[in-house]
Amino acid sequence: MKLLPASGRKATQKVVVGDQDGVITCFGIKKGEAVPVFKTLPGQKIARLELGGALNTPQEKIFVATGSEVRGYTKRGKQFLSFETNLTESIKAMHISGADLFLCANYIYNHYCDCKDQHYYLSGDKINDVLCLPVEKVNCITPVLACQDRVLRILQGSDLLYEVEVSGPPTVLALNNGNGGDSGEEIVFGTSDGKVGLIQITGSNPVHKWEIGNEKKRGGILCIDSFDILGDGVKELLIGRDDGVLEVYNFESADDPVLRYDHALSESIASIQGGCVGKDGYDEILASTYSGWLTGLTTEPIHREGGSGEELKLSQEMQSKISSLRSELEHLQMKVVQEREKYQQSSQSSTAVSSVPAFSVNDKFTLNKDDASYSLILEVQTAIDNVLVQSDVPIDLLDVDKNSAVVSFSSCDSEPNSNFLLATYRCQANTTRLELKVRSIEGQYGTLQAYVTPRIQPKTCQVHQYHIKPLSLHQRTHSIDHDRPMNTLMLKGQFSFAEIHSWVVFCLPEVPEKTPAGESITFYFQNTFLGTQLESTYRKGEGFFKSDNISTISILKDVLSKEATKRKINLNISYDINEESVRYTLKLIHPKLEYQQLLAKKVHLIDALKELQVHEGNVDFLLPKYRSILEEADQLLEEYKKQPAHLERLYGMITDLFIDKFKFKGTNVKTKVPLLLEILDGCDQDGLIAFFEAAA
């Protein structure tokens, strides 16, 4: 969704929207009612809609990308351009600057000038957005690609000028202040894990200006705009997130933006714009959401004071707006009843043909670095009735505050290759978005399936599958600490670069499916649960994997040899185990173990302490540490409830580490595990390290 620039004396702006049915709708608002300007016929889904025009003139030409085609329309709705790019993939991102057109498919970037091919670039990972610095300010064409591997790639012609590492996978780019700032080199980026930052793209090296973290654990950034909504002469930053939160940041000090306002919508915000739409003289923030709602937040004062009393009365205009909305709702309800009756009659006739209604699901399955859990977000354009979640590997379902659905668990068979989890989420009326959180166990891999049933007739269900990978809690990172004691796994054999890359894709998240260009590649990962690390370097015929965690090496060894056996490839596997690494990993785990054991002990004491409080009337006689448990009881219980099996997971990881250490020496120590668990209950770090070293 975009706002066309205001034309002539009329200060209000027209809204233009491209939708999933391929329809472009342009309308204005008059007396609170939408007045259509033009509407195109349905077609292929519109992936992007941008405004363009000659440089230094109002940008009022409408360009849309559908499939591999770009079409152009005037502000009156007359089509003046149809450009078939012949790209093999659908267009995912588009930017327009004068006669220059920048297009990106999944991995391919193309630059056209007057519809003639100019430059081409193949990216190492998926491209999420594209932007070009303003030519009138920087005097050269500088395209910027936002790529999934946490990198902004700055291009020059068909070549990579340099890369900028950012803190999360960038999903959206925007020019600072809408024009790149004073220098024209400033770019605002938003990431899928909810961070926003400003970078100055100079000719040689980038300058990071500021970054806003995501302390409130809000959704990923989907759209950014700059607009002076507060009327103080400085443009504010408008941000739309995938959990429906709309935010306004302003620059009180010249350095960092400050959150001034936020508003929660019930669906993900697909686009956000600032402008004057509904009433002359009053600015608005306009947001469009996933299922097609357009919402306006206005600066116009809604209330006015009553004559003598202080109570607030609705204005005449507001009352007429409410009554017109009521009559529109009644009309729509009547229409629904009529259509339902018509459908019932036709479905019972002898010539009836059953048709499955199509609906699209917007889903996202991502690993959260903060709590080492996966977020599964499901969004449907109509209300969700229920979602059945099934998994063939052991996973924990974690509590989500925003989730109002009622969950019920079904018992699962204990047979091998069967279900480990069966849970049904029944949604409340008008829920279109559901967020779930799960935590997997490394080394156990399989599939999580979500069966989504919306409230539409006839009842229809869609199944979506998500792969739980062997090293599922690992996340890509830009660099690792090379000074840690590392264990190495070496593979040699008659395999191609593409084959070993496909095995790494199978084992680890966030690795691009496309085989990288060049002869070899290095990826770095960090375990989000423990903080251990992994370096993987491989090429045709050989692969090297280094980690400070023996269990990571053990999982890789088992899975890679299994994958090679499936393809009848003979592998020569060797490993170099560093004894010091076990002690290092135990020291990493121990503070987490201590904290969780203390939390569990405190939670177990709460009921007894509360009983004492009831009997005695006051708790002044208790030791301060017990009094503090009572005071913090609610927070302690909430934290414990959010991570139900955290302690068991840590016990499991230490046990695996113990077994894996001796597995590489050819010793089976499973009989000593009960003894290890006793030591773990004692929570003594030196005793634990001594047990690991003495068990040999």
C-alpha positions in Angstrom: 0.0 0.0 0.0 1.3 3.5 -0.9 -0.1 7.0 -0.7 0.0 9.1 -3.9 1.4 12.6 -3.5 -1.3 15.3 -3.0 -2.2 17.1 -6.3 -3.2 20.7 -6.8 -5.2 22.5 -4.2 -6.6 19.3 -2.7 -4.4 18.4 0.3 -5.8 14.9 0.9 -4.0 12.0 -0.7 -5.2 9.0 -2.6 -4.5 5.4 -1.4 -3.3 2.7 -3.8 -3.3 -1.0 -2.7 -2.1 -4.1 -4.5 -3.6 -7.4 -3.2 -3.2 -11.2 -3.4 -5.9 -11.5 -6.0 -3.8 -9.3 -8.4 -6.2 -6.3 -8.1 -4.9 -2.7 -7.8 -7.4 -0.5 -6.0 -7.0 3.3 -5.8 -9.4 5.3 -3.6 -9.8 8.5 -1.7 -11.6 9.3 1.6 -14.5 11.8 1.5 -16.6 12.4 4.6 -15.3 9.2 6.1 -16.4 7.1 3.1 -14.0 5.4 0.6 -14.5 6.9 -2.9 -13.0 4.6 -5.6 -10.7 6.2 -8.3 -10.0 3.0 -10.2 -9.8 -0.8 -9.8 -8.0 -3.3 -12.1 -9.1 -6.8 -13.0 -7.9 -9.8 -10.9 -4.7 -11.7 -12.0 -1.5 -13.1 -10.5 -0.7 -12.1 -6.9 0.9 -8.7 -6.6 4.3 -9.1 -4.9 5.4 -5.5 -4.7 3.9 -2.0 -5.4 6.1 1.0 -5.7 5.7 4.6 -6.8 7.9 6.2 -9.5 8.3 9.0 -12.0 11.0 11.2 -13.4 13.7 12.3 -10.9 12.9 15.6 -9.0 9.1 15.4 -9.9 6.2 14.1 -7.9 6.4 10.2 -7.7 2.9 9.5 -8.8 3.2 6.6 -11.4 2.2 3.3 -9.9 4.4 0.2 -10.7 3.5 -3.3 -9.6 5.4 -6.6 -9.8 3.4 -9.8 -10.5 5.2 -13.1 -11.3 8.1 -12.1 -13.6 6.3 -9.0 -15.1 6.3 -5.3 -14.1 3.3 -3.2 -15.0 3.0 0.6 -14.8 -0.2 2.7 -14.3 -1.0 6.4 -14.2 -2.7 7.8 -11.1 -6.0 7.6 -13.1 -5.6 3.9 -13.7 -4.4 3.9 -17.3 -1.8 1.2 -18.0 1.3 2.6 -19.8 3.8 -0.2 -19.2 3.9 -4.0 -19.4 7.5 -5.3 -19.1 8.1 -9.1 -19.1 11.5 -9.5 -17.5 11.9 -13.2 -18.5 13.2 -14.0 -14.9 13.0 -17.7 -14.1 11.7 -16.9 -10.6 9.0 -14.6 -9.4 9.9 -11.1 -8.4 10.2 -10.7 -4.6 11.6 -7.2 -4.3 11.5 -4.0 -6.4 12.8 -0.5 -6.3 12.3 2.3 -8.8 14.5 5.4 -9.3 13.7 7.5 -12.4 14.3 5.3 -15.5 16.2 2.7 -13.4 14.4 -0.4 -12.3 15.9 -2.7 -9.7 14.4 -6.2 -9.3 15.2 -9.2 -7.2 14.0 -12.8 -7.2 15.1 -15.3 -4.5 18.9 -15.1 -5.3 19.1 -13.0 -8.5 19.4 -9.2 -8.7 18.8 -7.4 -12.0 19.1 -3.7 -12.9 17.3 -2.4 -16.0 17.4 1.1 -17.4 14.5 2.1 -19.7 13.6 -1.7 -19.7 17.0 -2.6 -21.0 19.2 -5.1 -19.1 22.2 -3.3 -17.4 23.5 -5.4 -14.5 23.1 -8.8 -12.9 24.3 -10.3 -9.6 23.9 -13.7 -8.0 23.6 -13.5 -4.2 25.0 -16.2 -1.8 21.7 -16.2 0.2 18.1 -15.2 -0.3 17.4 -11.5 -1.1 14.6 -10.0 1.1 14.7 -6.3 -0.2 16.5 -4.0 -2.5 17.1 -0.2 -2.5 19.2 2.3 -4.3 20.7 5.4 -2.8 19.2 8.6 -4.3 21.1 9.3 -7.5 20.5 13.0 -7.3 22.4 13.2 -4.0 25.2 10.6 -4.4 25.7 11.0 -8.2 26.1 7.3 -8.8 23.9 4.2 -8.8 24.5 2.3 -5.5 22.1 -0.6 -5.1 21.8 -2.2 -1.6 20.6 -5.8 -1.1 19.2 -7.0 2.2 20.1 -10.7 2.4 18.9 -13.5 4.7 22.4 -14.4 5.9 22.5 -11.2 8.1 24.3 -9.1 5.5 23.6 -6.0 3.5 25.4 -6.3 0.1 26.5 -3.0 -1.6 26.9 -3.4 -5.3 28.6 -1.4 -8.0 27.4 -2.4 -11.5 27.4 -6.2 -11.5 30.1 -6.5 -8.8 30.0 -6.7 -5.0 31.6 -3.5 -3.6 31.4 -4.7 0.1 29.3 -6.4 2.7 27.8 -4.9 5.9 27.2 -7.4 8.8 23.9 -6.6 10.7 22.6 -8.2 13.9 19.7 -10.2 12.4 18.3 -11.3 9.0 17.3 -7.9 7.3 13.8 -8.0 5.9 13.2 -4.4 4.9 15.2 -1.4 3.8 14.2 2.3 3.7 16.0 5.6 3.0 16.4 7.6 6.2 14.0 10.5 6.3 12.7 9.2 2.9 15.6 10.8 1.1 18.8 9.1 2.6 19.4 12.0 5.1 21.6 15.0 4.4 24.3 12.9 2.7 21.8 10.7 0.8 23.8 7.7 2.2 21.7 6.8 5.2 19.7 3.6 5.2 17.3 2.3 7.9 17.0 -1.5 8.0 14.6 -3.8 10.0 15.3 -7.4 10.9 13.1 -10.5 11.2 14.0 -10.6 14.9 12.6 -7.2 15.6 15.7 -4.9 15.5 16.0 -1.6 13.6 19.2 0.2 12.7 20.7 3.0 10.7 23.8 2.6 8.6 25.6 5.2 6.4 26.7 3.6 3.2 29.9 5.4 2.1 32.1 4.6 -0.9 34.5 2.4 1.0 33.3 1.3 4.4 30.0 1.5 6.3 29.3 3.6 9.4 26.8 2.1 12.0 24.9 5.1 13.5 22.4 3.5 15.9 20.4 0.4 16.5 17.2 -0.2 18.5 17.1 -3.7 20.1 14.0 -5.7 20.8 13.9 -5.9 24.6 10.1 -6.2 24.6 10.3 -9.4 22.4 8.0 -7.9 19.8 7.6 -9.3 16.2 9.8 -8.9 13.2 9.9 -5.7 11.2 7.8 -5.8 7.9 7.6 -2.1 6.9 9.2 1.3 7.6 8.3 4.8 6.6 9.4 8.4 7.6 6.8 11.1 8.2 6.4 14.1 10.5 3.3 13.0 12.3 4.0 15.0 15.5 4.3 18.3 13.5 7.6 19.3 15.0 9.5 19.7 11.7 11.5 16.4 12.2 10.3 13.3 10.5 9.4 10.4 12.8 10.2 6.8 12.1 7.0 4.7 11.5 7.4 0.9 12.0 5.0 -2.0 11.3 5.7 -5.5 12.8 4.5 -9.0 12.1 2.8 -9.3 15.4 0.5 -6.3 14.6 2.4 -3.7 16.6 2.7 -0.2 15.0 5.4 2.1 16.5 6.3 5.7 16.2 9.9 6.7 17.1 11.1 10.3 17.2 14.5 11.9 17.5 14.5 14.0 20.6 18.2 14.0 20.8 20.1 13.9 17.4 21.5 10.4 18.2 19.1 7.7 19.1 15.4 7.4 18.3 12.9 7.2 21.2 9.6 5.3 21.2 6.9 7.9 21.4 3.8 5.9 20.6 2.7 2.3 19.9 -0.6 0.7 18.9 -1.5 -3.0 18.6 -3.5 -4.4 15.6 -4.6 -8.0 15.6 -2.8 -9.0 12.4 0.7 -8.5 10.8 1.2 -5.1 9.3 2.0 -5.4 5.6 2.7 -1.7 4.9 2.7 1.6 6.7 2.5 5.2 5.3 2.3 8.6 6.8 0.2 11.3 5.0 -3.1 13.2 4.9 -5.9 11.0 3.8 -9.2 11.4 5.7 -9.5 15.1 6.4 -7.6 18.2 5.1 -5.3 19.6 7.7 -5.0 16.4 9.8 -2.2 13.9 9.3 -2.6 10.2 9.6 -0.7 7.0 9.9 -2.2 4.4 7.5 -1.5 0.7 7.9 -2.6 -2.2 5.8 -2.7 -5.7 7.4 -2.3 -9.2 6.0 -6.0 -10.0 5.6 -6.7 -6.8 3.7 -7.8 -4.3 6.5 -6.7 -0.7 6.1 -6.5 1.2 9.4 -5.9 4.9 9.9 -4.6 6.6 13.1 -5.4 10.3 12.9 -4.1 13.4 14.6 -7.7 14.9 14.4 -9.2 15.3 17.9 -12.1 12.9 18.1 -13.8 14.1 21.3 -15.1 17.6 22.2 -16.1 18.8 25.6 -19.8 18.9 26.6 -21.3 22.3 27.4 -21.5 22.5 31.2 -20.3 19.1 32.3 -16.9 17.6 31.8 -18.2 14.5 30.1 -17.1 13.9 26.5 -19.7 13.5 23.8 -19.4 11.9 20.4 -19.6 14.4 17.6 -22.4 14.3 15.1 -20.0 13.2 12.4 -18.8 10.3 14.6 -22.4 9.2 15.3 -23.3 9.2 11.6 -20.1 7.2 10.9 -21.1 4.5 13.5 -24.7 4.2 12.1 -23.4 3.9 8.5 -21.0 1.1 9.7 -23.9 -0.6 11.5 -26.1 -0.6 8.4 -23.1 -1.8 6.3 -22.6 -4.7 8.7 -26.3 -5.7 8.6 -26.2 -5.6 4.8 -23.1 -7.9 4.8 -24.7 -10.3 7.3 -27.8 -10.6 5.2 -25.6 -11.3 2.1 -23.7 -14.0 4.0 -27.0 -15.7 5.1 -28.3 -15.6 1.5 -25.1 -17.0 0.0 -25.1 -19.7 2.7 -28.6 -20.7 1.8 -27.8 -20.7 -1.9 -24.7 -23.0 -1.2 -26.8 -25.4 1.0 -29.4 -25.7 -1.8 -26.8 -26.3 -4.5 -24.8 -28.8 -2.4 -28.0 -30.9 -1.9 -28.9 -30.9 -5.6 -28.3 -34.0 -7.7 -25.7 -32.3 -9.9 -23.7 -30.9 -6.9 -20.0 -30.8 -7.2 -18.0 -30.3 -4.0 -15.3 -27.6 -4.2 -12.6 -27.0 -1.7 -12.3 -23.3 -0.8 -8.8 -22.0 -1.3 -7.1 -20.0 1.5 -3.6 -18.9 2.0 -1.6 -19.3 5.2 1.2 -16.9 6.1 3.6 -18.9 8.2 7.0 -18.3 9.8 9.1 -20.8 11.7 12.1 -19.1 13.3 14.7 -19.7 16.0 14.8 -17.1 18.8 18.3 -16.4 20.1 17.2 -15.2 23.5 15.5 -18.3 24.8 16.7 -21.0 22.3 13.1 -21.7 21.2 11.3 -21.8 17.9 8.4 -19.5 17.2 5.7 -20.9 14.8 3.5 -18.1 13.6 0.4 -19.0 11.5 -1.8 -16.3 10.0 -4.9 -16.9 7.9 -7.0 -14.3 6.0 -10.2 -15.6 7.7 -10.8 -16.6 11.3 -8.9 -19.8 12.5 -11.2 -22.5 14.0 -8.4 -24.8 15.3 -4.8 -25.9 14.7 -3.6 -29.4 15.4 0.1 -29.7 16.1 1.8 -33.0 15.6 5.5 -34.0 16.0 7.4 -37.2 15.4 10.3 -36.0 17.6 10.3 -35.0 21.3 9.7 -31.3 21.7 8.4 -29.0 24.5 5.6 -26.6 24.0 6.3 -23.3 25.8 3.9 -20.7 27.1 3.1 -17.7 24.9 1.6 -14.6 26.6 -0.2 -13.3 23.4 -1.8 -16.7 22.8 -5.5 -16.8 23.9 -6.3 -20.2 22.3 -7.3 -23.1 24.5 -4.8 -26.0 24.2 -5.6 -29.6 24.8 -3.1 -32.5 24.6 -3.8 -36.0 23.3 -1.9 -39.1 24.6 0.6 -40.5 22.0 1.6 -44.0 21.2 5.0 -45.1 22.6 5.7 -47.2 19.5 8.8 -46.2 17.5 8.3 -43.8 14.6 5.1 -42.5 16.0 3.9 -39.3 17.6 5.7 -37.6 20.4 3.3 -34.6 20.5 -0.3 -34.2 19.6 -1.9 -30.9 20.7 -5.0 -29.0 19.6 -5.3 -25.2 19.8 -9.0 -24.1 19.7 -9.1 -20.4 18.8 -11.5 -17.8 20.0 -13.8 -16.1 17.5 -12.1 -13.8 15.0 -8.6 -15.0 15.8 -6.6 -14.8 12.5 -3.1 -15.1 13.9 -1.7 -17.8 16.2 1.7 -17.9 17.8 3.3 -21.1 19.3 6.6 -21.7 20.9 8.5 -25.0 20.9 11.9 -26.2 22.0 13.6 -29.1 20.4 16.4 -31.4 21.6 19.6 -31.5 19.5 20.3 -34.9 18.0 16.6 -35.7 17.7 15.4 -34.7 14.2 12.2 -35.1 12.3 9.1 -33.1 11.3 6.6 -30.8 13.1 3.3 -30.6 11.3 0.5 -28.0 11.7 -3.0 -28.8 10.5 -4.7 -25.4 10.1 -8.6 -25.4 9.9 -10.2 -21.9 9.3 -13.9 -21.1 10.0 -15.1 -21.5 6.4 -17.6 -23.8 4.9 -17.2 -26.6 3.7 -14.6 -27.5 6.4 -11.1 -27.5 4.9 -7.7 -28.1 6.4 -4.2 -27.3 5.2 -1.1 -29.1 6.4 2.2 -27.3 6.8 5.4 -29.1 7.6 8.5 -27.8 9.4 11.8 -29.7 9.6 13.4 -30.0 13.1 17.1 -30.4 12.1 19.7 -32.5 14.0 21.5 -29.3 15.2 18.2 -27.3 15.5 19.4 -24.9 18.2 22.3 -23.6 16.2 22.1 -20.2 14.6 24.4 -18.6 12.0 26.8 -16.0 13.2 29.4 -13.8 11.6 32.4 -14.9 13.6 33.5 -17.2 16.4 36.1 -17.2 19.2 39.1 -19.2 17.7 40.9 -19.3 21.1 38.5 -21.9 22.6 39.6 -25.5 22.8 38.1 -27.2 19.7 37.3 -30.8 18.6 37.6 -31.5 14.9 35.7 -33.9 12.7 37.3 -34.6 9.2 35.4 -36.3 6.3 37.0 -37.5 3.1 35.3 -39.3 0.3 34.0 -39.4 -3.3 31.3 -36.8 -2.9 30.7 -33.5 -4.8 30.5 -30.0 -3.4 26.7 -30.0 -3.9 26.3 -33.4 -2.1 28.2 -32.3 1.1 26.3 -28.9 1.0 23.0 -30.8 0.9 24.1 -32.8 4.0 25.0 -29.5 5.9 21.6 -28.1 4.9 19.9 -31.2 6.3 21.9 -30.9 9.6 21.8 -27.1 10.3 19.3 -24.3 10.1 19.8 -21.0 8.2 22.0 -22.5 5.5 20.9 -21.5 1.9 19.6 -24.4 -0.1 21.5 -23.3 -3.2 25.0 -24.6 -3.4 27.4 -21.7 -2.9 29.5 -20.3 -5.7 33.2 -21.0 -5.6 35.1 -24.2 -4.6 34.8 -24.1 -0.8 32.7 -22.4 1.8 32.9 -21.7 5.6 29.9 -21.2 7.9 30.0 -20.2 11.6 27.3 -21.2 14.1 26.5 -20.6 17.7 24.4 -22.9 19.9 21.6 -20.6 21.2 21.0 -22.7 24.3 24.5 -23.3 25.6 26.6 -20.7 23.8 29.0 -23.3 22.2 30.1 -22.8 18.7 30.7 -24.6 15.4 32.8 -23.9 12.3 32.1 -25.9 9.1 34.4 -25.7 6.1 33.9 -28.0 3.2 34.6 -28.5 -0.5 34.4 -31.3 -3.0 35.8 -34.5 -1.5 36.4 -33.2 2.1 34.8 -31.4 5.0 36.1 -30.1 8.4 33.9 -29.4 11.3 35.2 -27.8 14.5 33.3 -27.3 17.8 34.1 -26.8 21.5 31.2 -29.2 22.2 31.9 -32.9 21.7 28.1 -33.7 21.5 27.9 -31.4 18.4 30.7 -33.3 16.7 29.1 -36.7 17.7 25.7 -35.7 16.2 27.4 -34.5 13.0 29.4 -37.7 12.8 26.2 -39.9 13.1 24.0 -37.9 10.8 26.6 -37.3 8.0 27.6 -41.0 8.0 24.0 -42.0 7.8 23.3 -39.6 4.9 26.4 -40.8 3.0 25.4 -44.4 3.5 21.9 -43.6 2.0 23.7 -42.4 -1.2 26.1 -45.4 -1.1 29.1 -43.1 -0.7 32.1 -44.4 1.3 33.3 -41.9 3.9 36.6 -41.8 5.6 35.9 -40.3 9.0 38.6 -39.1 11.4 38.4 -37.0 14.5 40.7 -35.1 16.9 39.2 -34.8 20.4 40.5 -32.1 22.7 40.1 -33.2 26.4 40.2 -29.5 27.5 37.0 -28.8 25.5 34.8 -31.0 27.9 35.9 -28.9 30.9 35.3 -25.7 28.9 31.7 -26.8 27.9 30.9 -27.9 31.5 32.0 -24.4 32.7 29.7 -22.8 30.1 26.7 -25.0 31.2 27.3 -24.8 35.0 25.9 -21.2 35.7 22.7 -22.1 33.8 22.4 -25.4 35.7 22.9 -23.6 39.0 20.3 -20.9 38.2 17.7 -23.5 37.1 18.3 -25.7 40.2 17.9 -22.7 42.5 14.7 -21.6 40.6 13.2 -25.2 41.0 14.1 -25.2 44.7 12.4 -21.8 45.3 9.3 -22.9 43.4 9.0 -26.1 45.5 9.2 -24.0 48.7 6.4 -21.5 47.7 3.4 -23.6 48.8 4.9 -24.4 52.2 5.9 -20.8 52.8 2.4 -19.6 51.8 0.9 -22.1 54.3 3.2 -20.7 57.0 2.1 -17.2 56.2 -1.6 -18.1 56.5 -1.1 -19.9 59.9 1.2 -17.3 61.4 -0.4 -14.1 60.1 2.9 -12.5 59.3 6.3 -13.7 58.1 8.7 -11.4 60.0 10.3 -14.4 61.8 11.4 -15.9 58.4 15.0 -15.5 57.2 15.3 -12.7 54.5 16.0 -15.3 51.7 12.6 -17.0 52.4 10.8 -13.7 52.7 12.1 -12.7 49.3 10.8 -16.0 47.8 7.3 -15.1 49.0 7.6 -11.5 47.7 8.8 -12.8 44.2 6.5 -15.9 44.2 4.4 -14.7 41.1 7.5 -13.9 39.0 9.2 -17.2 40.0 6.1 -19.3 39.1 5.7 -17.5 35.8 9.4 -18.0 34.9 9.2 -21.7 35.9 6.0 -22.1 33.9 7.5 -20.5 30.8 10.4 -23.1 30.7 8.9 -26.3 32.0 11.6 -28.7 31.1 14.7 -26.4 31.2 16.4 -28.3 34.0 15.8 -31.7 32.4 17.2 -30.4 29.1 20.4 -29.3 30.9 20.7 -32.7 32.7 20.2 -34.4 29.3 22.9 -32.3 27.6 25.5 -33.0 30.4 24.6 -36.7 30.2 25.1 -36.7 26.4 28.4 -34.9 26.8 29.5 -37.6 29.3 28.4 -40.5 27.0 29.9 -38.8 23.8 33.3 -38.1 25.5 33.8 -41.8 26.1 32.1 -42.9 22.9 35.0 -41.4 21.0 37.4 -43.4 23.2 35.4 -46.6 22.4 34.0 -46.9 26.0 30.4 -47.4 27.0 29.7 -45.5 30.2 25.9 -45.8 30.3 26.0 -47.7 33.5 27.6 -44.7 35.3 24.8 -42.3 34.3 22.8 -42.7 37.6 26.0 -41.8 39.5 26.4 -38.7 37.3 22.8 -37.6 38.0 23.4 -37.8 41.8 26.4 -35.5 41.3 24.3 -33.1 39.2 21.7 -32.9 42.0 24.6 -31.7 44.3 25.4 -28.9 41.8 29.1 -28.9 42.5 31.2 -27.8 39.5 34.5 -29.1 40.6 33.0 -32.5 41.6 31.3 -32.7 38.2 34.6 -32.0 36.3 36.4 -34.5 38.6 33.8 -37.2 37.8 34.2 -36.6 34.1 37.9 -37.0 34.4 37.9 -39.9 36.8 35.3 -42.0 34.9 38.0 -43.1 32.5 
